[in-house]
Amino acid sequence: MNKVLIRGSILLSIFFGSWLLLQQIDWVRLLNADFGDKSEYLQDMESKLGEMMYDDFARTNLQIDDSLSVAVLDTLVAKICRANHIDPRSLKVYLFENDEVNAFAIPDRQLLVYSGLIEKADTAEALCGVLAHEIAHIQKGHVMQSLKREIGLSILFSVITGNSDITVMREIGKLLSSRAFNREMEREADLTGLEYLQKAHIDPEPFAEFMGIIDDDDPAPAFQWMSTHPLPKERKQYLLRQIKKRGAHYSPVLSQELWKDFKAFFEG
C-alpha cells in the first residue's frame, strides 16, 4: 500500500510540475516564431474559425438577402476599397437582421453588418464611416491578433478541431461583436478608416458625429457597436480635429433617393 501511495505521489508531482512549467511558456510567441502571422498554419486556422463563426451567427440571426439592400451595401464597401487599393472581392460582407446598432469583423476577412446600424445611421456617409473602421480592423490584422491575445492559440485550435463546447464559440462571437480590440487598435482603426474615407472622397464628418451621439455614462443597450467602443465623445473630438487638419473634397456617396429606398426596407 505504501508503495502505491508513494508511486501515486510521484506521478502527481510530475504532472503538476510539468503543468506549471508549461504554463510559463508563451505559446503565442513561440508559435508565431515558428510559423509567423502569415503562415499556412495560422491562415488555415483563421479560415476554419471564420467559417465556423459565420455558421454560428447565421444560425442565430436571419441573413438579409434583399437584392437592393445587398447591392447598396456592396457598393459602399467597394467604393471604400477601390479608392484604397483593396480588392473588394477579398472581403465577405453579410447583412443580418438584428436590432443592435452594430457591425464587426470576424476571422477570414468577414464583415457582419446588423440592420439596427442601418436603421440608426442618418446618412450613407455615417454608415460608410463604420464600414471603413471595420475594414481597417481587417486590413491591420486586428481580428486574429486580438483572439490570440485574449483567448490563446491552444483554445482556438481546440475550437476548430471540435474539442471544445459550443459555448466557447459563442463567447468568441460575443468578444468580437463587442469588446475585442484594445484602445490602441481602436484608434488605429479610427484614423485608418478616416484615411480610407478621405481617399474615397466620402465626407467623414457624419461618422465623427455618429461617434458622439451616445452618452457613454448611460449608453442605450441597443447601441452595441458604439457603447462597447471606448470613450465615444473623446473619439468624436479627435476625429473632428484630424478632419480639419487634412481637408479634402467630398461628394455624395449615394443619391438621396437611393438612400431613402435603402433605409425604407429596414424601417418598414
C-alpha atoms as one frame of an Amber mdcrd trajectory, in Angstrom:
protein
   0.000   0.000   0.000   2.825   2.403   0.890   4.478   1.716  -2.470   1.229
   2.550  -4.268   0.868   5.800  -2.333   4.482   6.771  -2.971   4.150   5.986
  -6.682   0.909   7.994  -6.857   2.554  10.949  -5.116   5.458  10.867  -7.559
   3.114  10.783 -10.576   1.086  13.687  -9.200   4.258  15.661  -8.550   5.469
  15.038 -12.104   2.076  16.007 -13.543   1.724  19.262 -11.619   5.361  20.136
 -12.113   5.016  19.685 -15.865   1.771  21.664 -15.897   3.362  24.572 -14.044
   6.333  24.509 -16.395   4.091  24.564 -19.466   2.143  27.471 -18.014   5.323
  29.552 -18.030   5.773  29.177 -21.784   4.493  31.942 -24.049   2.866  29.665
 -26.616   1.636  32.549 -28.770   5.141  33.938 -29.106   6.632  30.505 -29.603
   4.146  29.530 -32.311   4.488  32.886 -34.027   8.250  32.437 -34.052   7.855
  29.021 -35.650   5.017  29.783 -38.031   4.690  33.544 -38.424   1.433  35.503
 -38.689   1.177  34.757 -42.411   1.969  31.071 -42.088  -0.126  28.418 -43.752
  -0.913  27.031 -40.282  -2.417  30.274 -38.984  -4.163  31.048 -42.267  -5.820
  27.634 -42.182  -6.839  28.207 -38.558  -8.318  31.601 -39.420 -10.219  30.181
 -42.395 -11.766  27.350 -40.373 -12.556  29.613 -37.437 -14.166  32.173 -39.740
 -16.343  29.520 -41.368 -17.479  28.183 -38.004 -18.223  31.653 -36.643 -20.217
  32.666 -39.706 -22.273  29.457 -39.425 -22.941  30.187 -35.754 -24.117  33.749
 -36.440 -26.243  32.526 -39.344 -27.962  30.040 -37.033 -28.944  32.715 -34.536
 -29.649  35.658 -36.878 -31.683  35.916 -40.070 -29.458  36.834 -43.013 -30.949
  39.522 -45.265 -30.759  38.711 -48.968 -32.898  41.577 -50.331 -31.267  42.404
 -53.662 -31.368  46.219 -53.297 -30.067  46.176 -49.720 -27.209  43.813 -50.523
 -26.313  45.766 -53.689 -26.186  49.102 -51.853 -24.049  47.701 -49.051 -21.681
  46.085 -51.554 -21.473  49.384 -53.453 -20.439  51.304 -50.331 -17.815  48.708
 -49.397 -16.462  48.597 -52.959 -16.176  52.396 -53.117 -14.073  52.453 -49.958
 -11.945  49.502 -51.039 -11.162  50.568 -54.602 -10.072  54.044 -53.536  -7.598
  52.423 -51.118  -6.246  49.658 -53.373  -8.104  46.905 -51.509  -9.698  44.180
 -53.586 -13.388  44.224 -52.515 -13.633  40.573 -53.565 -11.211  39.721 -50.751
 -13.887  40.710 -48.214 -17.032  38.787 -47.383 -19.791  41.159 -46.284 -23.012
  39.865 -44.728 -26.157  41.682 -43.662 -28.160  40.288 -40.736 -31.484  41.219
 -39.193 -30.709  42.334 -35.655 -31.795  45.409 -33.700 -28.336  46.054 -32.272
 -26.539  49.074 -33.729 -23.533  47.014 -34.672 -21.044  45.964 -37.328 -17.957
  43.885 -36.660 -15.222  41.838 -38.273 -14.745  38.122 -37.729 -11.880  35.876
 -38.909 -11.175  35.207 -42.585 -11.827  38.819 -43.701 -15.546  38.720 -42.975
 -17.637  41.755 -42.075 -21.038  41.342 -40.424 -23.480  44.264 -40.505 -26.659
  44.380 -38.410 -29.840  46.014 -39.672 -30.010  48.094 -36.485 -26.929  50.012
 -37.602 -28.540  50.956 -40.913 -31.757  51.991 -39.183 -29.839  54.329 -36.880
 -27.478  55.869 -39.441 -28.869  59.180 -40.723 -26.681  59.282 -43.809 -24.818
  56.945 -46.129 -21.629  58.743 -45.104 -22.129  57.832 -41.432 -22.636  54.199
 -42.405 -19.530  54.339 -44.602 -17.539  55.545 -41.610 -18.437  52.444 -39.610
 -17.683  50.209 -42.603 -14.313  51.922 -43.147 -13.450  51.487 -39.470 -14.177
  47.749 -39.598 -12.351  47.313 -42.906  -9.355  48.945 -41.227  -9.512  46.325
 -38.453  -9.460  43.622 -41.122  -6.606  45.177 -43.106  -4.500  45.675 -39.983
  -4.954  42.056 -38.905  -6.552  43.100 -35.621  -9.079  40.254 -35.502  -6.679
  37.344 -35.123  -4.214  39.415 -33.105  -6.938  40.085 -30.554  -8.149  36.498
 -30.459  -4.625  35.194 -29.913  -4.109  37.721 -27.127  -7.484  37.326 -25.392
  -8.126  33.617 -25.920  -4.879  31.939 -26.955  -3.928  29.697 -29.853  -4.463
  26.492 -27.890  -8.131  27.288 -27.250  -8.657  28.446 -30.836  -7.130  25.187
 -32.028  -9.431  23.191 -29.748 -12.420  25.048 -31.223 -11.604  24.291 -34.860
 -10.806  20.651 -34.089 -14.126  20.149 -32.328 -12.580  19.592 -28.906 -14.454
  22.377 -27.141 -18.004  23.135 -26.106 -20.275  25.234 -28.347 -20.385  27.835
 -25.584 -16.719  28.624 -26.271 -17.602  29.565 -29.855 -20.444  31.725 -28.558
 -18.090  33.536 -26.181 -15.655  34.211 -29.024 -18.557  35.644 -31.018 -19.550
  37.902 -28.134 -15.962  39.083 -27.813 -15.690  40.027 -31.488 -19.086  41.705
 -31.589 -18.353  43.902 -28.603 -15.005  44.396 -26.911 -12.383  42.580 -28.954
  -9.967  45.430 -29.595  -7.849  47.481 -27.231  -7.710  51.277 -27.371  -4.571
  51.325 -29.485  -6.230  49.154 -32.124  -9.426  51.212 -31.994  -7.535  54.455
 -32.523  -5.560  52.933 -35.389  -8.806  51.732 -36.996 -10.381  55.170 -36.473
  -7.532  57.028 -38.146  -7.039  54.464 -40.891 -10.780  54.423 -41.549 -10.718
  58.229 -41.738  -7.943  57.993 -44.316  -9.965  55.436 -46.283 -12.962  57.780
 -46.364 -10.963  60.782 -47.465  -9.234  58.898 -50.255 -12.674  57.760 -51.423
 -13.903  61.400 -51.240 -16.525  60.425 -48.660 -17.253  63.110 -46.065 -16.049
  61.670 -42.703 -17.711  64.285 -40.508 -21.068  62.397 -40.294 -19.119  59.406
 -38.971 -17.413  61.558 -36.334 -20.790  62.964 -35.316 -22.252  59.455 -35.207
 -19.488  58.519 -32.749 -20.698  61.121 -30.276 -24.451  60.510 -30.249 -24.318
  58.337 -27.145 -23.604  59.465 -23.638 -21.015  56.908 -22.549 -22.173  57.327
 -18.939 -25.593  55.909 -19.868 -25.343  54.032 -23.169 -28.533  52.662 -24.702
 -28.403  48.848 -24.779 -29.213  48.725 -28.496 -26.101  50.726 -29.398 -23.801
  47.715 -29.223 -21.224  48.985 -31.727 -20.957  52.417 -30.161 -21.376  51.600
 -26.480 -18.676  48.947 -26.389 -16.006  51.095 -28.047 -14.059  53.299 -25.631
 -14.904  56.947 -24.932 -17.210  57.871 -27.851 -17.127  61.625 -27.199 -13.345
  61.724 -26.977 -13.056  59.807 -30.249 -15.507  62.174 -31.915 -13.336  65.121
 -30.925 -10.031  63.718 -32.151 -11.656  62.588 -35.403 -13.008  66.098 -35.978
  -9.554  67.542 -35.284  -7.992  65.176 -37.814 -10.653  66.042 -40.389  -9.920
  69.756 -40.040  -6.171  69.161 -40.357  -6.375  67.117 -43.518  -9.190  68.687
 -45.503 -10.440  67.171 -48.746 -13.057  67.438 -51.463 -16.102  65.261 -50.831
 -19.018  64.153 -52.975 -22.289  62.384 -52.062 -21.774  58.658 -51.797 -25.391
  57.840 -52.771 -28.272  59.834 -54.214 -30.900  60.909 -51.692 -33.490  58.772
 -53.495 -31.384  55.609 -53.332 -30.535  56.183 -49.668 -34.231  56.634 -48.829
 -35.153  53.461 -50.691 -32.362  51.593 -48.919 -33.457  52.837 -45.487 -37.126
  52.172 -46.196 -36.519  48.408 -46.354 -35.241  48.408 -42.745 -37.739  50.898
 -41.367 -40.817  49.381 -42.999
